[in-house]
Amino acid sequence: MKIDKRIDALAERLTYIKDIFGNLENANITMLSSELGEFRELGSTLSSDDAARRLIRLEDLFSFLESKLEKELTPMDRVRIVRHPQRICLTDILENVYDNYTELGGLGEFSIDPAMLIAQAYITRRVGQKVIHQPVMVIGQEKGHGQEFRNGGSVKPWGNAKALHYMKVAQAEGIPIHTYIFTPGSYPVEDYPGAAQQIAKNIYEMGQIDVPVIAVISEGGSGGAEAIGLADRRLMLSHGYYSVISPEGAAAIEANFKSGRRVSDELIAGCAKRLKITAEDNLRMGYIDRIIQEPDLGAKPNSYDFFRNLRSEIIRATNEACISVKGLKLFRAMALNQKGVEDGEDVFMRWALSSRARKRLVEKRYEKFRSLSSDAYMDNRSIFLKLGSAAQGAAWSTKSWVLYNLVGCAVRAAKMGMEEIQAEAHLVKERTARMLKKGKPAKPVNSKISNETRNKLFCLSKSDSGPCFEEGRWKYSSPMISEDRTYTCPNSATEGCLDLWGPDLFGDFGGVCSNCGHHFRMEYQWYLYNVFNYAEGFEFNSGIEAANPLDYEGFDLKLEEARKKTGLRSSCITFETRLNDINVVVVCLAASFRGGSVGAAEGEKIIRAAERAQRKQLPLIAYVHGTAGIRIQEGTNGVLQMPRCTMALRRYVDSGGLYLVIYDTNSYGGSVASFLGCSPYQFGIRSSNIGFAGPRVITETTGTAIPPNYHSAWNALSRGHIQGIWDRREMAKNIQQSLMTMGGRNLYYR
């Protein structure tokens, strides 16, 4: 009976190997299959001793060939490993790495989202004769072992909201957070609070969580990984992958097939290789801190040596995060640097941090992510221009501090004091005048109001029905006004709209249907010149150029075509301009350059724009002409722009700035799920579409058809993603009103 169980175990190992290698022809797999089949045929004729000896040799052969096959693994083979039902899951880790735990927020299928598992756990350590229990909050995606209700680790918005809630619980209790990433990506549903909106909120808040955060990556798919992946130490399992998109998704985009056609396995495998998704690739690029070695062909629930290693690495990483901000750390820091992984538990450290240490932890986290992907874009500026820019930034910071903080505080305090004195004096004056006039007949009131007074009273109530431009101001006319043709409104069947002549539609009407108000697409230049006064502004960081950091096949040619077609070096344009006597910094994502996708160059420009606005205490406006999300050809270099940009913008908002986002045309993907979606003030141009994933992606990934208006600005408004919908013709007026009524305390014109 014992031999039968061992044979069944070998058969299960063989099935697993075939699953991993996709049933491809392989001499080693063929040998294992042949030897196992032969043993089964001879099993009944062998004596028990002979059967035991032959079985031992067969088990040794399996171990030897598994070790050999390990060296032949391709990136796509690793993807199949982390997706296999026999792969370890978060419950296995809780059972084998932590000494005790209690699951929170539901059990199994009875949870707000079974794909997100939360547990408060303990790691028990012995220090001398004393036993110490160190509490941690464990958060991660849970696939289980083929449990359908777990949704394959694809978390819905309310699951990510649950994770954020317990991160804040851990922060309140002052205990570390361990996150485990087992997800192909978040579930693209826009029901409240919305996939993109919730991921953006998670990233925004995690940047300021002031307790140690340690992330372990097994399967890290795009925004789903970033929702819990912003950490002080990032570890990765040796067979895991971390990518901007799944290999299948990248292949579908590369092939540009319509819905229903299947991409070839060769193209999928090629994309997996070009995206540089393995642990070794991410370690080389600096996006993870260490690799945790697994057994040959991946860790399984019975890989007990692996769990001991994982426990040691987790403790060591938590110690490192704490010791980097603690005061008394000399000998323990030396020990952590000198000892190997197997000694990770020998160094004891309390994981509770002082208030000062917690502030340093947040600052070091920002510095860590700020320095990432610095080699993934091209900066064509000379060394003198770079040095000058750095000196100019320091000068701006000094000027702002002196002018608006040092002197400004005194002026504001004096002004407030004078206002209080004047209010008191006015009250005394009014009361005295009333007493003196008591009993005297009242004089008739003069009902005539001077023109000057009337203008002051009514100047705020004046409004224009359409855009109004000052004489001599630069304007941009769409090339479509020269087309002598008519355009049919998409709503003509339901609203009875008449056909519109091109010169009228894209000229006087501003691309807006005169009957139903539908907004036709306009070029980004129309907004730059007619709304943002780009001609009189100053563009900065124009020398930063999109690159091909992964040497992705054929992408250099595509970038060159985009440069020639648009005249741009990246999809991001950053400039400083003046709108009605207020200086502002503007970030524009132009859809005409690679769909407005964001890579390392765009991320760097956005971060520098936020830093410029913070130094000069200016409002920051992001106009999204359109964005397809993160640029897949840059792989992890692109997806890391989600936390990098969000953290920079969080610092700007916390400093008292005004960050305003305006969406136009189609805005999807990681950009909306991070640095755009984190703004407290988001607006959509009428007829725009806003969401986490496009309609075709949702249909292909979930198998469900979605209604035509699923991503409309009106739906985004109803679920709270945006705060208003603007008419294009009134955009300049609405921006001006926003500048005067929104934003924090630290804007210079406040």
NORKA-V553529 format. One record per residue. N is the residue number from 1. SS is DSSP state (helix for helix, strand for strand, loop for the rest). NEAR is the number of other ideal C-beta (glycine too) atoms within 12 Angstrom. D_FIRST is the distance of its C-alpha to the first C-alpha in Angstrom with 1 decimal. Layout:
BEGIN
n/ss/near/d_first
N/SS/NEAR/D_FIRST
N/SS/NEAR/D_FIRST
END
This chain:
BEGIN
n/ss/near/d_first
1/loop/8/0.0
2/helix/12/3.8
3/helix/26/5.4
4/helix/16/5.1
5/helix/12/6.5
6/helix/24/8.8
7/helix/28/9.9
8/helix/17/10.7
9/helix/22/12.6
10/helix/34/14.5
11/helix/23/15.4
12/helix/21/16.7
13/helix/33/18.7
14/helix/36/20.1
15/helix/21/21.2
16/helix/28/22.8
17/helix/39/24.6
18/helix/26/26.0
19/helix/24/27.2
20/helix/35/29.0
21/loop/34/30.8
22/loop/24/31.7
23/loop/16/30.1
24/loop/22/32.9
25/loop/11/32.8
26/loop/23/31.6
27/helix/15/30.8
28/helix/27/28.2
29/helix/30/26.2
30/helix/20/26.7
31/helix/22/25.3
32/helix/33/22.1
33/helix/28/21.7
34/helix/18/22.5
35/helix/28/20.2
36/helix/34/17.1
37/helix/18/18.2
38/helix/18/18.8
39/helix/33/15.4
40/helix/25/13.8
41/helix/14/16.5
42/helix/18/16.0
43/helix/23/12.2
44/helix/13/12.5
45/helix/13/15.6
46/loop/18/14.5
47/loop/13/13.8
48/helix/15/11.0
49/helix/11/13.9
50/helix/17/15.3
51/helix/23/12.2
52/helix/19/11.8
53/helix/16/15.6
54/helix/28/15.9
55/helix/30/13.4
56/helix/18/15.5
57/helix/19/18.6
58/helix/34/17.4
59/helix/25/16.8
60/helix/17/20.3
61/helix/26/21.7
62/helix/34/20.7
63/helix/21/22.3
64/helix/19/25.3
65/helix/32/26.0
66/helix/30/25.5
67/helix/17/28.2
68/helix/21/30.3
69/helix/32/30.0
70/helix/26/31.0
71/loop/14/34.4
72/loop/21/34.9
73/loop/34/34.6
74/loop/31/37.6
75/helix/33/39.0
76/helix/34/37.7
77/helix/36/34.2
78/helix/40/34.5
79/helix/42/35.7
80/helix/35/32.5
81/helix/39/30.4
82/helix/47/32.2
83/helix/34/32.0
84/loop/34/28.3
85/loop/25/26.3
86/loop/29/23.8
87/strand/40/26.9
88/loop/41/27.4
89/loop/36/29.8
90/helix/43/32.3
91/helix/31/30.2
92/helix/30/27.6
93/helix/40/30.7
94/helix/35/32.1
95/helix/22/28.8
96/helix/27/28.4
97/helix/39/32.0
98/loop/32/34.1
99/loop/22/34.0
100/strand/19/35.0
101/strand/28/36.2
102/strand/18/37.6
103/strand/29/37.6
104/strand/25/41.1
105/loop/30/42.7
106/strand/22/40.0
107/strand/17/36.3
108/loop/17/34.0
109/loop/16/35.7
110/strand/11/38.5
111/strand/26/40.5
112/loop/24/43.7
113/loop/36/41.7
114/loop/35/37.9
115/loop/43/38.1
116/strand/48/39.8
117/strand/46/38.0
118/strand/44/40.1
119/strand/37/39.1
120/strand/29/41.0
121/strand/38/38.8
122/strand/25/39.3
123/strand/37/38.7
124/strand/22/38.9
125/strand/26/40.6
126/strand/15/41.8
127/strand/16/45.3
128/loop/8/46.3
129/loop/6/45.7
130/strand/10/45.8
131/strand/14/42.9
132/strand/20/44.1
133/strand/21/42.6
134/strand/33/43.7
135/strand/31/43.6
136/strand/44/43.1
137/strand/45/43.2
138/strand/45/40.2
139/strand/50/41.0
140/strand/50/39.2
141/strand/49/38.0
142/loop/45/34.6
143/loop/40/32.6
144/loop/27/29.4
145/loop/22/26.4
146/loop/16/28.0
147/loop/21/29.7
148/helix/15/32.7
149/helix/20/35.0
150/helix/33/35.0
151/helix/32/37.0
152/helix/35/35.3
153/helix/44/37.1
154/loop/41/40.5
155/loop/48/42.6
156/loop/38/45.5
157/helix/41/48.8
158/helix/28/48.2
159/helix/41/44.9
160/helix/49/47.0
161/helix/33/49.6
162/helix/35/46.9
163/helix/51/46.0
164/helix/38/49.7
165/helix/26/50.3
166/helix/40/47.7
167/helix/43/48.9
168/helix/26/52.3
169/helix/25/50.7
170/helix/35/49.2
171/helix/26/52.7
172/helix/15/54.4
173/helix/18/52.0
174/loop/27/52.4
175/loop/35/48.6
176/strand/44/47.0
177/strand/48/45.3
178/strand/50/42.1
179/strand/50/41.6
180/strand/50/38.5
181/strand/47/39.3
182/strand/48/36.7
183/strand/49/38.9
184/loop/36/40.1
185/loop/46/43.4
186/loop/53/45.0
187/loop/40/45.2
188/loop/45/48.7
189/loop/33/50.1
190/loop/38/53.7
191/loop/24/53.6
192/loop/19/55.0
193/loop/29/54.8
194/loop/39/54.0
195/helix/49/51.4
196/helix/50/54.0
197/helix/43/56.0
198/helix/46/53.1
199/helix/56/51.7
200/helix/46/55.3
201/helix/34/55.6
202/helix/47/52.4
203/helix/49/53.5
204/helix/38/57.0
205/helix/33/55.8
206/helix/42/53.2
207/loop/43/55.9
208/loop/29/57.5
209/loop/41/54.5
210/loop/35/55.5
211/loop/40/52.2
212/loop/45/49.8
213/strand/47/47.7
214/strand/48/44.7
215/strand/45/43.0
216/strand/48/39.6
217/strand/45/39.3
218/strand/47/36.2
219/strand/44/37.7
220/strand/50/41.4
221/strand/48/43.2
222/helix/49/47.0
223/helix/51/48.5
224/helix/53/45.2
225/helix/54/44.5
226/helix/56/48.1
227/helix/57/48.1
228/helix/51/46.1
229/helix/51/46.4
230/loop/45/49.8
231/loop/46/48.8
232/loop/42/50.2
233/strand/38/47.2
234/strand/45/45.0
235/strand/45/41.7
236/strand/45/39.5
237/strand/44/35.9
238/strand/35/35.8
239/strand/40/34.1
240/strand/43/36.4
241/strand/48/39.5
242/strand/51/42.8
243/strand/53/45.3
244/loop/49/48.3
245/loop/45/46.6
246/loop/40/43.3
247/helix/42/43.4
248/helix/34/43.4
249/helix/36/46.4
250/helix/41/48.2
251/helix/30/47.7
252/helix/29/49.0
253/helix/34/52.1
254/helix/28/52.6
255/helix/19/52.3
256/loop/13/54.5
257/loop/18/52.9
258/loop/12/53.8
259/loop/18/51.3
260/loop/10/48.9
261/loop/14/48.7
262/loop/15/45.5
263/loop/27/45.8
264/loop/17/44.3
265/helix/22/41.3
266/helix/18/43.4
267/helix/26/46.0
268/helix/31/43.4
269/helix/28/41.9
270/helix/24/45.4
271/helix/40/46.3
272/helix/36/43.3
273/helix/30/44.5
274/helix/34/48.2
275/loop/49/47.6
276/loop/36/46.3
277/loop/46/43.6
278/strand/38/41.1
279/helix/39/40.9
280/helix/24/42.8
281/helix/30/45.5
282/helix/40/46.1
283/helix/24/46.1
284/helix/17/48.7
285/helix/31/50.9
286/loop/22/50.7
287/loop/48/49.2
288/loop/39/46.3
289/loop/27/46.5
290/strand/32/43.1
291/strand/29/39.8
292/strand/42/36.6
293/loop/27/34.1
294/loop/32/30.7
295/loop/28/27.6
296/loop/29/27.6
297/loop/39/27.7
298/loop/39/28.1
299/loop/36/26.8
300/strand/30/23.9
301/loop/24/23.0
302/loop/17/20.7
303/loop/27/23.6
304/helix/18/24.6
305/helix/19/27.0
306/helix/32/28.8
307/helix/27/29.3
308/helix/21/30.9
309/helix/33/33.1
310/helix/42/34.1
311/helix/33/35.0
312/helix/31/37.2
313/helix/38/38.8
314/helix/43/39.6
315/helix/40/41.2
316/helix/36/43.1
317/helix/40/44.4
318/helix/45/45.6
319/helix/38/47.3
320/helix/36/49.0
321/helix/42/50.3
322/helix/41/51.7
323/helix/34/53.1
324/loop/29/55.0
325/loop/32/57.2
326/loop/27/57.4
327/loop/15/60.4
328/loop/14/59.1
329/loop/23/56.4
330/helix/12/57.6
331/helix/15/55.0
332/helix/24/52.0
333/helix/21/53.0
334/helix/12/53.2
335/helix/22/49.8
336/helix/32/48.2
337/helix/18/49.8
338/helix/12/48.8
339/loop/21/45.3
340/loop/17/42.2
341/helix/24/39.6
342/helix/16/37.4
343/helix/19/40.3
344/loop/30/41.0
345/loop/32/40.4
346/loop/21/42.8
347/loop/29/45.9
348/loop/28/46.6
349/loop/36/48.9
350/loop/26/49.8
351/loop/40/49.4
352/loop/24/52.4
353/loop/32/55.4
354/loop/18/59.1
355/helix/14/61.2
356/helix/14/62.6
357/helix/28/59.2
358/helix/28/58.0
359/helix/17/61.0
360/helix/24/60.4
361/helix/38/56.7
362/helix/33/57.9
363/helix/22/60.5
364/helix/30/58.1
365/helix/37/55.7
366/helix/34/58.6
367/helix/20/59.6
368/helix/29/56.1
369/helix/38/55.9
370/helix/27/59.6
371/loop/19/59.1
372/loop/36/56.2
373/loop/39/56.8
374/loop/24/60.2
375/loop/20/59.7
376/loop/40/58.6
377/strand/37/62.2
378/strand/25/65.5
379/strand/26/68.5
380/loop/18/71.6
381/loop/22/73.9
382/loop/11/75.8
383/helix/11/75.2
384/helix/10/78.5
385/helix/18/77.7
386/helix/18/74.4
387/helix/13/76.2
388/helix/15/78.9
389/helix/24/76.4
390/helix/18/74.8
391/helix/14/78.2
392/helix/21/79.2
393/helix/23/76.2
394/helix/16/77.1
395/helix/17/80.6
396/helix/28/79.6
397/helix/23/77.4
398/helix/17/80.4
399/helix/20/82.9
400/helix/29/80.7
401/helix/22/80.2
402/helix/16/83.9
403/helix/21/85.3
404/helix/30/82.9
405/helix/21/81.4
406/helix/15/84.0
407/helix/16/87.2
408/helix/24/85.6
409/helix/17/84.4
410/helix/15/87.9
411/helix/16/89.5
412/helix/18/87.0
413/helix/14/87.6
414/helix/14/91.4
415/helix/14/91.2
416/helix/14/89.2
417/helix/14/91.7
418/helix/14/94.7
419/helix/14/93.1
420/helix/14/92.7
421/helix/14/96.3
422/helix/14/97.6
423/helix/14/95.8
424/helix/14/97.3
425/helix/14/100.8
426/helix/14/100.5
427/helix/14/99.7
428/helix/14/102.7
429/helix/14/104.9
430/helix/14/104.0
431/helix/14/104.4
432/helix/13/107.8
433/helix/13/109.0
434/helix/14/108.1
435/helix/12/110.1
436/helix/11/113.2
437/helix/13/113.1
438/loop/11/112.7
439/loop/8/115.6
440/loop/10/116.8
441/loop/7/116.6
442/loop/9/113.8
443/loop/7/114.7
444/loop/7/113.7
445/loop/7/110.5
446/loop/8/110.9
447/loop/6/108.6
448/loop/9/109.1
449/loop/13/106.3
450/loop/11/107.0
451/helix/11/105.3
452/helix/10/103.7
453/helix/12/102.2
454/helix/13/101.1
455/helix/13/99.3
456/helix/12/97.5
457/helix/13/96.5
458/helix/13/95.2
459/helix/12/93.9
460/helix/12/90.3
461/helix/10/90.3
462/loop/12/91.3
463/loop/17/88.6
464/loop/15/88.6
465/loop/13/87.0
466/loop/19/85.8
467/loop/31/85.5
468/loop/21/88.7
469/loop/20/89.4
470/loop/13/92.2
471/loop/7/94.9
472/loop/8/94.2
473/loop/21/90.5
474/loop/21/88.0
475/loop/25/86.3
476/loop/28/83.7
477/loop/22/84.1
478/loop/30/81.1
479/helix/15/81.5
480/helix/27/80.8
481/helix/27/84.2
482/helix/13/85.7
483/loop/17/83.8
484/loop/11/86.1
485/loop/16/83.5
486/strand/18/82.2
487/strand/29/78.9
488/loop/22/77.2
489/loop/27/75.6
490/loop/21/72.0
491/loop/23/73.1
492/helix/18/75.9
493/helix/10/74.3
494/helix/12/73.8
495/helix/16/76.7
496/loop/13/79.3
497/loop/23/79.8
498/loop/18/82.4
499/loop/17/81.8
500/strand/32/82.9
501/strand/21/84.9
502/helix/24/83.2
503/helix/21/86.1
504/helix/25/86.4
505/helix/32/82.7
506/helix/31/81.8
507/helix/25/85.3
508/helix/19/86.9
509/loop/30/83.9
510/loop/39/81.5
511/loop/40/78.8
512/strand/36/78.8
513/loop/31/79.3
514/loop/25/82.6
515/loop/20/81.4
516/loop/22/77.9
517/loop/25/77.4
518/loop/30/74.5
519/strand/36/74.2
520/loop/35/74.0
521/loop/29/72.5
522/loop/38/74.9
523/loop/27/74.7
524/helix/38/73.8
525/helix/28/77.2
526/helix/38/78.8
527/helix/41/77.3
528/helix/34/78.0
529/helix/27/81.7
530/helix/34/82.5
531/loop/43/80.5
532/loop/41/79.7
533/loop/32/82.9
534/helix/31/81.0
535/helix/20/84.2
536/helix/19/85.7
537/loop/26/82.5
538/strand/22/80.9
539/strand/27/77.6
540/loop/30/75.6
541/loop/37/72.6
542/loop/23/73.3
543/loop/23/72.3
544/strand/36/68.6
545/strand/31/67.0
546/strand/44/63.6
547/loop/33/61.7
548/loop/31/58.5
549/loop/36/56.5
550/loop/35/53.3
551/loop/18/55.3
552/loop/32/53.9
553/loop/18/54.7
554/loop/17/57.9
555/helix/31/58.5
556/helix/20/61.5
557/helix/14/63.2
558/helix/24/62.5
559/helix/32/63.9
560/helix/19/67.0
561/helix/16/67.5
562/helix/30/67.2
563/helix/23/69.8
564/helix/14/72.3
565/helix/14/71.9
566/helix/26/72.3
567/loop/15/74.1
568/loop/34/71.6
569/loop/33/69.4
570/loop/44/66.7
571/loop/44/66.2
572/strand/49/67.5
573/strand/43/71.3
574/strand/44/72.4
575/strand/35/76.1
576/strand/32/78.4
577/strand/36/81.1
578/strand/24/83.6
579/strand/34/83.5
580/loop/23/86.6
581/loop/13/87.4
582/strand/27/83.8
583/strand/29/81.9
584/strand/42/78.3
585/strand/45/75.3
586/strand/44/73.8
587/strand/53/70.4
588/strand/44/70.2
589/strand/53/67.0
590/loop/40/68.4
591/loop/38/66.3
592/loop/30/68.1
593/loop/37/66.3
594/helix/39/62.7
595/helix/33/62.5
596/helix/43/63.4
597/loop/44/60.0
598/strand/56/59.6
599/loop/54/58.5
600/helix/45/59.3
601/helix/44/63.0
602/helix/53/63.5
603/helix/49/61.5
604/helix/41/63.7
605/helix/44/66.9
606/helix/48/65.8
607/helix/42/65.1
608/helix/40/68.4
609/helix/42/70.2
610/helix/42/68.7
611/helix/35/69.8
612/helix/36/73.3
613/helix/45/73.7
614/helix/36/72.6
615/helix/33/75.0
616/helix/35/77.9
617/loop/35/77.0
618/loop/41/77.1
619/strand/47/75.3
620/strand/52/72.4
621/strand/48/72.1
622/strand/48/69.1
623/strand/50/70.2
624/strand/50/67.2
625/loop/41/68.6
626/loop/39/65.1
627/strand/50/61.7
628/loop/39/58.5
629/loop/49/56.7
630/strand/54/55.2
631/loop/52/55.8
632/helix/41/52.4
633/helix/42/53.6
634/helix/44/53.9
635/loop/44/50.3
636/helix/49/49.7
637/helix/45/53.4
638/helix/54/54.3
639/helix/53/51.8
640/loop/50/52.9
641/helix/54/56.4
642/helix/53/55.1
643/helix/48/54.8
644/helix/46/57.5
645/helix/54/60.2
646/helix/46/59.2
647/helix/42/59.5
648/helix/40/62.9
649/helix/44/64.2
650/helix/36/62.9
651/helix/34/65.1
652/helix/44/68.0
653/helix/34/67.7
654/helix/24/67.2
655/loop/30/70.4
656/loop/25/72.3
657/loop/41/72.4
658/loop/38/72.4
659/strand/44/69.5
660/strand/45/70.2
661/strand/48/68.0
662/strand/44/69.3
663/strand/47/67.0
664/loop/43/68.3
665/loop/36/67.0
666/strand/34/63.2
667/strand/46/61.4
668/loop/43/57.6
669/loop/49/54.7
670/loop/53/54.1
671/loop/54/57.9
672/loop/51/58.2
673/loop/50/55.0
674/loop/51/56.5
675/loop/51/60.0
676/loop/54/61.7
677/loop/49/59.9
678/loop/42/60.4
679/loop/41/64.2
680/loop/27/65.7
681/strand/32/68.3
682/strand/40/66.9
683/strand/38/68.9
684/strand/40/68.5
685/strand/46/71.2
686/loop/36/71.5
687/loop/32/69.3
688/loop/44/66.8
689/strand/39/63.1
690/strand/50/60.9
691/loop/44/57.1
692/loop/52/53.8
693/loop/42/52.9
694/loop/32/54.9
695/helix/26/54.6
696/helix/25/52.8
697/helix/33/50.2
698/helix/28/49.5
699/helix/20/49.1
700/helix/26/46.8
701/helix/32/44.5
702/helix/25/44.4
703/loop/11/45.1
704/loop/15/47.9
705/loop/13/51.5
706/loop/27/54.0
707/loop/13/57.6
708/loop/13/60.5
709/loop/20/61.8
710/loop/32/58.5
711/loop/40/59.6
712/strand/31/63.3
713/helix/36/65.3
714/helix/20/66.0
715/helix/27/62.3
716/helix/41/61.9
717/helix/25/64.9
718/helix/21/63.5
719/loop/28/60.3
720/loop/22/62.2
721/loop/45/61.3
722/loop/40/64.9
723/loop/25/68.0
724/strand/28/70.4
725/strand/30/71.3
726/strand/36/74.4
727/loop/31/76.7
728/helix/40/77.2
729/helix/31/80.9
730/helix/28/80.8
731/helix/40/78.3
732/helix/36/80.9
733/helix/25/82.4
734/helix/32/79.0
735/helix/38/78.1
736/helix/28/81.4
737/helix/23/80.8
738/helix/34/77.3
739/helix/30/78.8
740/helix/20/81.3
741/helix/16/79.1
742/loop/28/75.6
743/loop/32/74.1
744/loop/24/74.0
745/loop/19/76.7
746/loop/31/76.7
747/loop/34/78.3
748/loop/31/81.6
749/loop/22/83.6
750/loop/22/82.4
END
